[in-house]
Every structure is written in C-alpha cells, then in structure tokens.
C-alpha cells in the first residue's frame, strides 16, 4: 500500500460550548484537510500533510498531534506568523466559522514550496478547502494537481464567511470546475452544493460535476446519508446509520478520509456498486465521529467502526 498526500490548511478551532453553566471555547486542532489526514492515518493509511504552519505554541500543538497520529510533515512550511484561529459556533444545521489571523498561517505555502518528488510518488493526492481562496496556496494546489501521477481527489469545503461577495463566489465556481475536471473523486456537502449552485437538486449538482470531468462525485447529506454519482450509473442515495450525535465537527472530513483510505488499499472500484459500498462504510465512520466530541481526535480506527456497527 502506498501513501496519500493531503494539501490544505491546519489551524486551531475554538469551539463554542458550555462549562459550569457558562459559555467557553474549547480548543481543538482542526482544519478540514488536517482532519482528513488524521482520519486516513487512523484508518490505517500512510499519509503526508502538506501546508504552512505558524511558529507559535499553537503550531507546536498541531505538529505534536500530527506526529502522534503518524501523519508525515516533510512537505510543510513554517512561517513566522501566529496560528490562525477558527471560532466555531453552532446556531443551525451547519457550523458557522469566523477566522482570525492576518496573514492566515495556512495561506503561506507557495508553488515553489511544493515537494515535487513527494507529490509525484503519492498514490492519492487530496486538494481542497479554504486554501483555494488564497492566491499563493491556490497556485501550490494547482502545481501539485499537475504533478500528481496517482488518483486525485477534491473537496471544495466552502466557508461562506471567507467569500467577499458574488464575484468571489463566481471565481470559486470556476476553481471548483477546474479541479473537478481532473479529479477521480469529488466530495462535497449539500451546503457546499447549495452555495455553489443555488436551487439545484444535489443529484443535478453531482451530474454536472461528472459532466465537467469528475470520475465519481459524492454529496453528503448529513443524517440523510449521501448521493453517489459514479461512471456508468445514475446517481443513487446511500442512507446514513442511526447514531446518537453529540458533535458533527469533522464528520464530512471523515467521509473523505474513509474514501481515501480505501483508495489506498484497493484503488478505484471496478463497478459503480463498489462506490456505494465504500460510501456506506464512510458514512459509518462519520456516524461514529458524530458520537464523539473533538473533530480530528474523534476520527476512529477500522476496528472501532466494526465494533460500533457490528450489526
């Protein structure tokens, strides 16, 4: 089994919660791509995280977590800036993120910083999330995308607070189409689909992304499961398991982590039904993540998934 490269952001989440009857913020290492990297490692995959980190105590905690989870960091860059904070509140079905730190510590990886040998040797390359909104890191992602010799997977992971009006959204749609055109797998949430393509059914969004060139598209629907659009088959819905959710942080990232971990083991499924089975497993992974607080540290092992969903 080879390894995956995950290119994207790592930061620190401040999660809105309560303690002793009063509001507090719980600190957690986060960032969608970092969650993906940790999830792949916990599911048994070899993975390298590529991105930029600050030089403060919080960045040290990010590095410590990655080391503890056996996520490689040879492709990371350290910059003399404080670590970006993502203040996360929960007022509706989707968490609201507000980002603090200028310049963003995650946005300082350049195209020249990309380790070509590392990327070219990867069996799977993941790109996506908020680094697509920064010129330097978008250029880095584009270079990695062009260098990849293995499978390419993409997740837009849209954060509306970082979009500066309709022109920024239009530009992001173009970036999404650009990366989807060369992707073997695209994963996005229903919230991503609604923001990018307002009013379109998720099946139509999945079909559109396949038309622009994506091999397989998975749209997650929260507790309703996911839609899978694979080559040679109509989009199908895969139900999610019933769980006792306490914290949905990182659930969508865990779906991507599970799909990448299986790509490392067996490559792409030969038949559309194989994708359905893999998404069903990924939704079980996400269900278990939702039953635990913590984002990255909530990512389960395969043994834990089998134990929880033995039936």
N, C-alpha and C positions, 0 to 999 in steps of 0.2 A: 504494500500500500504506500502511495506517495504522500504528498503534503499539499495543503491549501495555503494560499496567501490571501489575507484579508486586508484590504486597503481602505482606511477610513478614519473616523475620529475616536479618540479616547478622551474622556473628561470626567468630572465628578458631578454626580447628581445630588441635589438637595431635595429630598422627597418630603412633601408636606404630610405630617402625621400628628398624632397626639401622644402626650406622656403626662401622667399625673393630672389629667383633666385639662391640660393646656396645650396650645399648638407648639410644635417643634419641627425642625427639619432634620431628617435622618440622612446622614452622609452615605453615599454608595458610589463606588467606581462604576462608570457607565459609558454611554455612547453606544449606539446601535451596533456598529461594526465590532467594537470590543466585546459586546455581549455575544455576537456571532462567533468570534474567535474562541472565547471561553467555552461556549456551547459545543463547538466542534471538538475541542480537546476533551471535554468531559464525556463525550460520546465515543471516544477512542481514536479520534483523528489527529494526525500531526498537522500543526498549523503555525504559520508565521504572521504576526501582526505588523503592518506597515503603516506608519503615520508619524506625526510630530507630537512631542510631549514637551511640557514646560520643564523648568528646572527647580521647582519648589518642593515642599514636603508632600503636597498632594500628588505631584507627578511621581514621587518616590513610591507612594502607595499604589499607584497604577502599575508601576514596574514590579513591585512586590507581588501584586495579585497575578499578573501575567506569568511571573516566574513560578509562583506556587501552583498555577494551573498548567504548567508545562507548555505555555504559549511562547514561541520564539519571538525575539525582538531585534534581530540583526538588521532589519530594514527600517528601524525607527530613527528619527532625528530628534535631538534635544535642542530646544531653543531657549534663550534667556528671557522667558516670559512666565507670568503666573498661569496656573492651570485654569482653563475655562470651567465655569460653574453653570450647570443647567438646573434652574429652580423649577421643580415639577409639582404642579397642583392638579387636583382631581375634582373638577366641577361638572363633568359629564361623562359620556361613554369613553371618550378619548382623553388621555392626559394632556395638560397644557404645559408647554415648555417655554421658559424665558432664559436666554443665555447671557452670561456676564463674563466679560474679559475682552480687552481690546489691546493688541490684536488677539484673535482667538488662538489659543495654543495648538489647536488641532489643524490650523489652516496654514502651516508654515512648511509643509513638505512640498518640494518643487519637483518638476520633471527630472531635473539633474540628480536629485536625491534618490530616485528610484533605482534599486539594485537590479540591473537587467538580468544577471545570472539567476538571482533568486526567483524572479517572476517567470523567466523562461523555463525554469525547471519544475514549476508547480503543476500539479495535476488539475487543480481548480484555482481560479482567481475570482475573488469577490471584490466588487467595487460598488459604491453607492453612498447614500445618506447625505448629510449636510456638507460634506467636503465638496460636493458637486456645485455648491453655491459660491465657492471661493475660487478666484482665477488660478492661483498657484496650484492648489490641490486638484482642481479640475484638470489642469494640464498634466499633473502627475498621474491621475487616474487614466487619462487618455493615453499617456505613454505606456503605462502598464497594460492597458487593454490591447494596444498594438503589439506588445511584446509577447503576450500570452500564447503559449503553444498548447495548453490544455483546455479544459472546459471553462467558460466564462459565465459567471452568474452575477445578477444585478438586482439591486433593491433601491428604489428612489427614496424611501423612508422620509417623506416630505414633512418639514416642520414649518407650518404656515407663518409663525412669528418671524421667521427669517426671510420671508418673501416681501420685498419692498414694492407692493402694488402689482397691478396687472402686467406691466412689461416684464417684471421678474418672473411671473408665473408663465408667461408666454415663452420666455427664454428657457425656463426649466423644462417645459414640454418638449422643446427641441432637443435638449440634452437627453431626456428620457428616451425619445425616439432614436437618437444616435446610439446610445448604449444598448437599447433593446435590439436594434438591428443586428448586432454582433453577438448577442447573448444566447447561450444554450438554455439558460433558465432565467426567468424574471419572476421575482416575488414582490408583491405589493399588497397593501391593506386596502380594505374597502374605503377607508378615509382618504388614502392616497388617490384612489381611483376617482372619488367624488371631487376632490380638489382639482385634480389634473384635467378631468373630463366631466364637468358638471352635468348631471341629469342622465348620464349614460348608464345603463344596467352593467353590472360587473362582468357579465358574460360578453357584452359588446366590447368592453374595455380589453378583456383578455383576447378576444378575437382580433381587435385592432393591433395589439402589440405583436400578435403572431403574424399578422399581415406585414408589419414593417420588418420582420425578420427573426423574432424571438423563436427559439425552438419549442419551449414549453413555458406557459405562464400560469402562476398560482396566485390567486387573490384570496387573502384571508378575510374571514367574515366574523371574527370574534367568536362568541359562543355558538354561532350558526355554522361554524366549520370553514370550508374553503371551496372555491371554484378552481378546477383544474382544466386547462386547455392545452392538450398535447397534440402533436402532429398526427394526422390521420383519424382524429376523433372529434366529436362535438364536445363543447365544454360540459363538464359534469360537476355536481356538487358532492362534496365529501363531508359527512357530519362530524362534529366535534364530540368528544366524550363528555359526559356529565361530570362536573367537578365542583368542588367547594372553593370557589375563587376567593382569595383574600388580597391579591396584588397582581395586576396584569402587566406590571413593568417587565419588559423584555420578552413577552410572550411571542410577538411576531418575529423577533430576532431568533428565538429558539426554533421556530419553524424553519427558518433559513439554515440555521446551524444543523438541524437534523437532516435536511435535504443535502447539504454539502457533505456531511459526514458519510451519508450513504453513497454519494457520487464518488467519494474517495475509495470506498470498498468495492463497488460494483460498476462504476461508470453510469452512463445513461441507461434507463430501462429500454429493452428491445421493443416493448409493446406499450400502448397507452395505458393499459390496465396496471402496468408496473408503476407508473406515476401515481395512480390512485392509491395503491398500497403504500407507497412511500409517504404521500401526503397524510394518509390516515395515521401512520406512525408519528409523523411530525406533529400532528395535532394532539396526540397523546403526550408527547414531550411538552408542548405548550400548555396542555391542561395541568400537568404536574408543576410547571413553572408558576402557573396562576395560584396554585395552592400554597405557595411559599412566598414570603417577602424577600425582596432583595435584588431583582434584576440579574446581573451576571452571576452572583453567588447562588441564585436559585436554579441555575441550569443543572439538569440531572444527568446521571450516568444511564447507560442502557439497562443495567441491572435494576436500577430504581424504577425505570419505566416499566419493565416487565413485572416487577413486584406490585406496582400500583395498579396496573391494568391486566392482572393475571387472567381475568375473565374474557 
